[in-house]
Amino acid sequence: MENFEYDVFISYSRKDTDVAERIVRAFDAKGITYFIDRQGIGGGMEFPALLAKAIRSSRVFLFLASKNSYESKFTQNEIVYAFNKKDKNNIIPYIIDGSTLPEELEFTFAAINWRNLKEHPIETVLIDDILQKTGRKSIASPMEEQRSPTTPIQQPTQQTVHKDAGSKSWFPSSLSFTSKHLAWSIFVGAVILFVLVLCLTTSFVQENENVLSALSFIAVFTTFVFVLVGYIRPASVCLSNRKEVSKFYLPAFILTFFAIGVIGTRCRNYNEIDDHADVDSIAAQIPLEGEEADQPIIDENAPIVSFVVNGVSFKMIRVEGGTFTMGATPEQGDDVYGNEKPAHEVTLSSFLLGETEVTQALWKAVMHNNPSAFKGDNLPVEQVSWNDCKAFINKLNITLGVTFRLPTEAEWEYAARGGNKSLGNKFSGSNNLNDVAWFEDNSHNVSHPVKSMDPNELGIYDMSGNVWEWCLDEMHNYSANAQTNPLYSSEGSLRVFRGGSWRNSSGRCRVSYRFNSTPDDCINSVGFRLAMQL
């Protein structure tokens, strides 16, 4: 029996590092071993030989297909070698950007089942695929196993009948399905959905956000389940007994599409109601003649400026402008990454930066919801995308009449280093990460209340660890040229976040470490803090 050193060889373009790292995190969580070339193994004859050995020593060859990887000579060579040396059943092409295959690759992979990130999530279908191909026990639930693209669905026959003595089963088991039970399950599912939609229109539900959200989720989930199970999977059973089933299908279809229409209308109306409510609440804050305006007066010379929104207060720290060296400076050590180079000189104007990451209390005061995975008013808000942060800031600015924004990447690093008070620490505020940050060694895999660790030289908390923090810039390569107030804000596909989090190693909590993701990505270890230009 052949021995394998790795479960998976990951073939990818370095430009797709963000997706590759998501897959690696999922593999780590399931104990799947893998080979991935993160930093470039080196040049010379040893490099191809090492890759070839790694491909042969891996059970599964995983190709992350994208426009970037199609253009990479390395991935092309890896694909050719894998096809020559490995069983085709153990090659998994995984499209990560919705791109179309080049003709030569479409021909190469013609006999192989493709996966794609949108329809086959990393944490479920892809992981289950890997576990099955490596001979491990599947993590999929019984229903997921039935729906898995790699497992052919067994069609029931007319002789397969599910019976309990003296009782009827309205909802079928996985393979026992009569036409009559099928029809009734569809009809009952449609009726349940219809009742849920009616509930969505009641005044009680409209006035209670949590109830509205729960019922909307149940309605959408019910639609998905009975359409999937009732309409798609057992179609061949229905054809064997059209007369019996047809009288149920017509009302089921009518109720289904009516319900979906009402849900769509209800969601649109809810957004409109929410927008109108915001306008009304803002209008209510405009003072009448003779009343004093409740707008903040900003003293640009004050070291700390306080704000209050809907009863929740927060502080902004003045960061005096100056010049610093950004990127892979000597104290960052030998584990710096290529995207931290070259170190370069940056000059910044003075600005305000949040004393803490935006808390869940502040988010709820502005947005009236809480998307966070870990709940607590004094915990940093997380599971918010870059786009979500923009929406929050726009609403906050309208409410307070000010101009908050996300910090630029240069502002973030300057403040994390301690500004013009910097002591040259590797992390924000200390060379001992345990003093200033919640990270993988001390967090117990959860986020923690803000200001529960020591601040940095400027009195700013949690710039290393706890949660990553979105920056305004798109991901870009550094230049060696000196710059003044740099901002890379074109409509790029990736946005920068900084600082590391509760789930990361110390190396990712360094003040110069950079990471990125798409603007719509929501992760339970990513939040943000506010900035304001003076």
C-alpha positions in Angstrom: 0.0 0.0 0.0 1.4 3.4 -1.0 2.4 5.7 1.9 1.4 9.4 1.7 3.1 12.2 3.6 0.2 14.7 3.0 -3.6 14.4 2.5 -3.7 17.3 0.0 -1.4 19.2 -2.3 -2.8 22.7 -2.9 -2.0 24.2 -6.3 -2.8 27.9 -6.5 -1.6 31.3 -7.6 0.0 33.5 -5.0 -2.5 36.2 -5.9 -5.3 33.9 -4.5 -3.7 33.7 -1.1 -6.8 34.9 0.7 -8.9 31.9 -0.5 -6.0 29.5 0.0 -5.7 30.6 3.6 -9.4 30.1 4.2 -9.0 26.5 2.9 -6.0 26.0 5.1 -7.9 27.1 8.2 -10.7 24.7 7.3 -8.1 21.9 6.9 -6.5 22.7 10.2 -9.8 22.5 11.9 -10.4 19.0 10.6 -6.8 17.7 11.0 -6.3 17.4 7.3 -2.6 17.5 6.4 -1.5 19.5 3.3 1.4 20.9 1.3 1.2 24.5 0.3 4.0 26.7 -1.0 3.3 30.0 0.9 6.5 31.9 0.5 8.2 30.5 -2.5 10.4 27.5 -1.7 13.3 28.9 -3.7 14.9 28.8 -7.0 17.2 26.4 -8.8 16.7 22.7 -9.7 15.6 21.8 -6.1 12.3 23.7 -6.4 10.6 21.7 -9.2 11.9 18.5 -7.6 10.4 19.4 -4.3 7.1 20.2 -5.8 7.1 17.0 -7.8 7.8 15.0 -4.6 5.1 16.8 -2.7 2.5 16.0 -5.5 3.5 12.3 -5.5 3.4 12.3 -1.6 -0.2 13.7 -1.5 -3.4 11.6 -1.7 -5.4 14.4 -3.4 -4.3 17.1 -5.8 -6.5 20.3 -5.2 -6.3 22.9 -8.0 -7.7 26.4 -7.0 -8.9 27.5 -10.5 -9.0 31.2 -11.2 -8.0 33.7 -13.8 -4.7 34.1 -11.8 -3.9 30.4 -11.7 -4.7 30.0 -15.4 -1.9 32.4 -16.1 0.6 30.9 -13.7 3.4 28.7 -15.2 3.8 26.9 -11.9 0.2 25.8 -11.7 0.2 24.7 -15.3 3.3 22.5 -14.7 1.7 21.1 -11.5 -1.5 20.2 -13.3 0.4 18.4 -16.1 2.6 16.5 -13.6 -0.5 15.6 -11.4 -2.3 14.1 -14.4 0.7 12.0 -15.3 1.3 10.7 -11.8 -2.0 10.6 -9.9 -5.3 8.8 -10.2 -7.8 11.1 -11.9 -10.4 10.4 -9.2 -8.0 12.1 -6.7 -7.7 15.3 -8.6 -10.2 18.1 -7.6 -10.5 21.3 -9.7 -12.1 24.0 -7.5 -13.2 27.2 -9.2 -12.8 30.1 -6.7 -13.7 33.2 -8.8 -16.5 32.1 -11.1 -14.2 32.3 -14.1 -14.5 30.3 -17.3 -12.0 27.6 -18.1 -9.5 28.2 -20.9 -10.1 25.7 -23.7 -6.9 23.7 -23.1 -7.9 23.2 -19.4 -11.5 22.4 -20.3 -10.2 19.6 -22.5 -7.8 18.4 -19.8 -10.5 18.2 -17.1 -13.3 17.0 -19.3 -13.7 13.7 -17.4 -13.4 15.2 -13.9 -16.2 16.6 -11.7 -15.6 20.3 -11.0 -16.4 22.1 -7.8 -16.9 25.8 -7.3 -16.7 28.0 -4.3 -20.2 29.5 -4.7 -22.1 26.2 -4.9 -19.8 24.0 -3.0 -18.7 25.8 0.2 -15.2 25.1 1.6 -16.4 24.1 5.1 -18.9 21.5 4.0 -18.8 20.1 0.5 -15.0 20.6 -0.2 -14.0 19.3 3.2 -16.3 16.3 2.8 -14.9 15.5 -0.6 -11.3 15.6 0.8 -12.2 13.3 3.7 -13.9 10.8 1.4 -11.0 10.7 -1.1 -8.4 10.3 1.7 -10.4 7.4 3.2 -11.4 9.2 6.4 -14.8 9.3 8.0 -17.1 11.8 6.4 -18.2 14.8 8.4 -21.4 15.3 6.4 -24.8 14.8 8.0 -27.0 12.1 6.5 -29.0 14.7 4.5 -25.8 16.3 3.2 -24.5 12.9 2.2 -27.7 12.4 0.1 -27.1 15.8 -1.5 -23.3 15.5 -2.0 -22.4 15.9 -5.7 -19.9 13.0 -5.3 -22.6 10.6 -4.1 -25.1 9.4 -6.8 -28.6 9.6 -5.5 -30.5 6.3 -5.6 -33.9 6.7 -7.2 -36.7 5.0 -5.4 -38.8 2.4 -7.1 -42.6 2.0 -7.1 -42.1 -1.1 -4.9 -40.4 0.9 -2.2 -43.1 1.7 0.4 -42.6 3.1 3.9 -45.1 1.9 6.4 -45.6 2.0 10.2 -48.2 -0.3 11.7 -51.4 1.6 12.0 -49.9 5.1 11.0 -49.1 7.2 8.0 -45.8 9.0 7.4 -46.5 12.4 5.8 -42.8 13.2 5.3 -40.7 10.5 3.6 -37.6 8.9 4.8 -34.4 9.2 2.7 -35.4 6.5 0.2 -38.9 5.3 1.0 -41.3 7.5 -1.0 -44.8 6.8 -2.3 -46.4 9.1 -4.8 -49.2 9.9 -2.4 -46.9 10.8 0.5 -44.8 12.9 -1.9 -47.8 14.9 -3.1 -49.1 15.5 0.5 -45.6 16.5 1.7 -45.4 19.1 -1.0 -48.9 20.4 -0.3 -48.4 20.6 3.5 -45.0 22.3 3.0 -46.6 24.9 0.8 -49.4 25.5 3.4 -46.9 25.9 6.2 -44.9 28.4 4.1 -48.1 30.3 3.3 -49.0 30.6 7.0 -45.6 31.9 7.8 -45.8 34.5 5.2 -49.1 35.7 6.6 -47.5 35.9 10.0 -44.9 38.2 8.5 -47.6 40.8 7.7 -48.9 41.2 11.2 -48.2 44.3 13.1 -46.7 42.4 16.1 -44.1 40.8 13.8 -43.3 44.1 12.0 -42.6 45.8 15.3 -40.3 43.1 16.6 -37.2 42.8 14.6 -36.0 39.5 16.1 -39.3 37.8 15.5 -39.4 39.2 11.9 -35.9 37.9 11.2 -36.7 34.4 12.6 -39.9 34.0 10.7 -38.3 35.2 7.5 -35.5 32.7 7.9 -37.9 29.9 8.6 -40.0 30.8 5.6 -37.1 31.0 3.2 -35.6 27.7 4.6 -39.0 26.0 4.3 -39.2 27.1 0.7 -35.7 25.7 0.0 -36.3 22.4 1.6 -39.6 21.4 0.2 -38.8 22.7 -3.3 -35.5 20.7 -3.2 -37.0 17.6 -1.8 -40.5 17.8 -3.3 -39.9 19.1 -6.8 -36.5 18.1 -7.9 -35.4 14.8 -6.3 -38.4 12.5 -6.7 -39.6 13.8 -10.1 -39.3 10.3 -11.5 -41.7 8.9 -8.9 -44.3 11.5 -9.8 -44.2 10.5 -13.4 -45.3 7.0 -12.5 -48.6 8.2 -11.1 -49.5 11.6 -12.6 -53.2 11.5 -11.9 -52.7 11.0 -8.2 -50.1 13.7 -7.8 -51.3 16.4 -10.3 -54.2 17.6 -8.1 -51.6 18.5 -5.4 -48.9 20.0 -7.6 -51.0 22.8 -9.0 -51.9 24.4 -5.6 -48.5 23.7 -4.3 -46.8 25.6 -7.1 -49.3 28.5 -6.8 -48.7 28.8 -3.0 -45.0 28.5 -3.4 -44.6 31.3 -5.9 -47.1 33.5 -4.2 -45.2 33.0 -0.9 -41.9 33.8 -2.5 -43.4 36.9 -4.0 -44.7 38.1 -0.7 -41.4 37.4 1.0 -39.6 39.5 -1.6 -42.1 42.3 -1.2 -42.0 42.1 2.6 -38.2 42.3 2.6 -38.3 45.3 0.3 -40.9 47.1 2.4 -39.0 46.3 5.5 -35.9 48.0 4.1 -38.0 51.0 3.1 -39.6 51.2 6.5 -36.1 51.0 8.1 -34.8 53.8 5.9 -37.9 56.0 6.8 -37.4 55.2 10.4 -33.8 56.5 10.2 -34.9 59.7 8.5 -37.5 60.2 11.2 -35.0 59.6 14.0 -32.5 62.0 12.4 -35.3 64.6 12.0 -36.2 64.2 15.6 -32.6 65.2 16.6 -32.7 68.5 14.7 -33.3 71.2 17.4 -36.3 73.5 17.2 -35.9 77.2 17.3 -34.5 78.2 20.7 -33.2 74.8 21.5 -29.5 74.0 21.8 -28.1 71.7 19.0 -27.0 68.3 20.2 -24.1 68.1 17.8 -20.5 67.5 18.9 -18.1 70.4 19.0 -14.7 69.0 18.1 -11.6 70.6 19.7 -8.9 69.7 17.2 -6.2 70.3 19.8 -7.8 68.1 22.5 -5.9 64.8 23.1 -9.2 62.9 23.5 -12.6 63.7 21.9 -15.8 62.1 23.1 -19.0 61.4 21.2 -22.4 60.1 22.2 -24.9 58.4 19.9 -28.3 57.1 21.1 -26.9 56.9 24.7 -23.7 55.1 23.8 -20.4 57.0 24.3 -17.1 56.4 22.6 -13.7 58.2 22.5 -11.4 59.2 19.7 -7.6 59.7 20.4 -5.7 62.5 18.7 -2.8 61.1 16.7 -0.2 63.8 16.0 1.1 63.7 12.4 4.6 62.8 11.6 7.0 60.7 9.5 7.7 57.0 10.0 9.1 54.0 8.2 6.2 51.7 7.1 6.6 48.0 6.4 9.2 45.4 7.2 11.4 47.3 9.7 14.1 45.4 11.6 12.2 44.8 14.8 9.6 42.8 12.8 12.1 39.9 12.6 12.8 37.3 9.9 9.2 36.1 9.5 8.1 39.2 7.5 6.1 38.5 4.3 6.9 39.8 0.8 3.9 42.1 0.8 5.4 44.0 3.8 8.4 45.0 1.6 10.0 47.3 0.8 10.1 49.4 4.0 9.4 53.0 3.0 9.0 56.5 4.4 5.5 57.8 5.0 4.5 61.3 6.2 1.0 61.7 7.7 -1.2 64.7 8.8 -2.8 64.6 12.3 -6.0 62.6 12.6 -8.3 61.0 15.2 -8.5 57.3 15.8 -10.9 55.2 17.9 -9.6 54.4 21.4 -11.1 51.0 20.9 -12.5 48.8 18.1 -16.2 49.6 17.4 -18.1 47.8 20.1 -21.4 45.9 19.6 -23.1 48.4 21.8 -22.1 51.2 19.4 -23.0 49.2 16.3 -26.5 48.4 17.8 -27.0 52.1 18.7 -26.5 53.0 15.0 -27.7 50.0 13.0 -30.3 48.4 15.4 -28.9 44.9 14.8 -26.0 42.8 15.8 -24.3 40.5 13.3 -21.6 39.3 15.7 -20.9 35.7 16.4 -19.8 36.4 20.0 -22.4 38.5 21.8 -21.7 41.2 24.3 -22.1 45.0 24.4 -18.4 45.6 25.3 -17.1 43.0 22.8 -15.8 44.3 19.4 -18.4 44.0 16.7 -17.3 41.3 14.1 -18.7 39.4 11.2 -19.0 42.7 9.4 -17.8 43.2 5.8 -16.0 46.2 4.5 -19.2 47.3 2.8 -21.1 46.9 6.1 -18.5 49.2 7.8 -19.2 51.8 5.1 -22.9 51.6 5.7 -22.4 52.0 9.4 -20.1 55.0 9.0 -22.5 56.7 6.6 -25.4 56.4 9.1 -23.2 57.5 12.0 -22.1 60.6 10.1 -25.7 61.6 9.2 -26.7 61.1 12.8 -23.9 63.1 14.4 -23.1 65.5 11.5 -19.5 64.6 11.4 -17.1 62.8 8.9 -15.9 59.5 10.3 -14.2 57.0 8.0 -12.1 53.9 8.1 -8.4 54.6 8.7 -6.0 54.4 5.8 -3.6 51.5 6.0 -0.7 54.0 6.6 -2.7 55.7 9.4 -3.4 52.4 11.0 0.2 51.2 11.0 1.5 54.6 12.2 -1.0 54.6 15.2 -0.3 50.9 15.9 3.5 51.7 16.1 2.7 54.4 18.7 2.9 57.4 16.3 5.5 60.0 17.3 5.7 58.3 20.7 6.8 55.0 19.3 9.2 52.8 21.2 9.8 50.6 18.2 7.9 47.5 19.4 7.2 44.5 17.3 3.5 44.5 18.4 1.3 47.4 19.2 2.4 48.6 22.6 4.9 45.9 23.6 7.3 43.3 22.5 5.5 40.8 24.8 2.2 40.0 23.0 0.5 38.6 26.1 0.5 42.1 27.6 -1.4 43.8 24.8 -3.3 41.3 22.8 -5.8 38.5 22.7 -4.4 35.9 20.3 -4.4 32.1 19.8 -2.3 31.4 22.9 -4.6 33.2 25.4 -8.0 33.8 23.9 -9.6 30.4 24.3 -11.0 30.8 20.8 -13.3 33.8 21.5 -13.1 37.5 21.3 -12.8 39.6 24.5 -14.0 42.9 25.9 -12.2 45.9 24.5 -9.7 47.7 26.8 -9.0 44.5 28.8 -5.3 44.5 27.8 -2.7 47.2 28.1 -2.8 50.1 25.6 0.0 51.2 23.3 2.1 54.4 23.6 -0.9 56.6 22.3 -3.4 55.1 24.8 -5.1 53.0 22.0 -6.2 49.5 22.8 -6.3 46.2 20.9 -4.4 47.2 17.7 -2.7 43.8 18.0 -5.1 40.9 18.4 -8.8 40.5 19.5 -10.2 41.2 16.0 -8.7 42.2 12.7 -9.5 45.8 11.6 -10.6 46.8 8.1 -8.7 49.7 6.5 -9.8 52.1 3.8 -7.3 51.0 1.2 -7.4 48.3 -1.4 -4.7 45.7 -1.3 -1.6 46.9 -3.2 2.1 46.4 -3.5 4.5 48.7 -1.6 6.8 51.2 -3.4 10.2 52.2 -2.1 9.4 55.9 -2.8 8.6 58.3 0.1 4.9 59.1 0.3 2.6 61.7 1.9 -0.9 60.7 3.2 -1.1 57.7 0.8 -4.5 56.1 0.0 -5.1 53.3 -2.5 -8.9 53.5 -2.9 -9.7 52.5 -6.4 -12.4 49.9 -6.8 -10.2 46.9 -6.2 -11.4 43.4 -5.5 -9.5 43.0 -2.2 -9.5 45.3 0.9 -6.8 45.4 3.6 -7.3 44.4 7.2 -4.7 44.6 10.0 -3.7 43.6 13.5 -4.4 39.9 13.8 -7.1 38.4 16.0 -8.1 36.0 18.7 -7.6 33.1 16.4 -4.2 34.0 15.0 -0.6 33.3 15.9 1.8 36.0 17.2 3.3 36.5 13.7 0.0 37.8 12.4 -0.4 40.3 15.2 2.8 42.2 14.3 2.3 45.9 13.4 3.5 45.5 9.8 1.6 42.3 8.9 -1.0 42.7 6.1 -3.9 40.6 5.2 -6.9 41.1 2.9 -10.3 39.8 1.7 -13.2 40.8 -0.6 -15.3 43.8 0.5 -18.4 41.7 1.1 -16.6 39.0 3.2 -18.0 38.6 6.8 -15.6 36.8 9.2 -16.1 36.3 12.9 -12.6 37.5 13.6 -12.8 40.8 11.6 -14.1 44.1 12.9 -13.0 47.8 12.6 -12.3 51.1 14.3 -13.2 54.6 13.4 -10.9 57.4 12.1 -11.4 61.1 11.3 -9.3 63.6 9.5 -8.4 66.8 11.4 
